[in-house]
Amino acid sequence: AVRWLLQRHPERVRQIWMQKGRDDQRAAEITALAKAAGISLQSAEARTLDARTAEASHQGVVATVAPSQPWDEAKLQAHGEALAEPAMLLLPEGVQDPHNLGACLRTADACGVHAVVVTKDRAVGLNATVRKVAAGAAETVPLAAVTNLARTMRALKGQGVWLIGLAADAPQRCYDTDLTGPLGVVMGGEGEGLRRLTRE
């Protein structure tokens, strides 16, 4: 995640600490990127990094960063109108586990998704665990936190975005579906899947 930030948004990285004794390719890459961006990089003992991260698994590299801020409905709409190519959105509904949202962001990044749209309530937000699991994708794929997913879906449809719902009992397979053009892929949360109102 730190390397990805240095590659994509070095202006947001304030300082980096690296565990003493790290002498591997990733450490060398991070050191070179930090130097090129003029970012201070200090060596530190493992216990110092543990203290800085409240015992979180840091893999020997810790950075202080100006966090990205989630989009709201207005910014999502403005971004959609400004796209030079058909929109590709992911709308995971009610995802509670930060590991799952991190995986959604990582997969969205790999698939060229323009933004991930989540609800502000009844879902996990963009926390430290999500950022770590996303392995840098939380810094490159915008996350739009909306108040009402059904209303946002109606607005997206009004902008010409086709919505596709994913469900185990769906009558059609994704491989047999035309997924070209402006598209929003809607998927359910870990428990109940797509809620009734969302399906409708």
Protein Blocks (a to p, Z undefined) as FASTA:
>chain_A
ZZmmmmmmmmlpmbdcddehiacfklmmmmmmmmmnopacddddfklmmmmnnopaekhp
acdddddddddfklmmmmmmmpcbdcdddddehiablklmmmmmmmmmmnopabdcddfb
hpacddfklmmmnnomlmmmccdddfblmlmmmmmmmnopacddddfkbcbdfklpcfed
jdddddddfknopafklmZZ
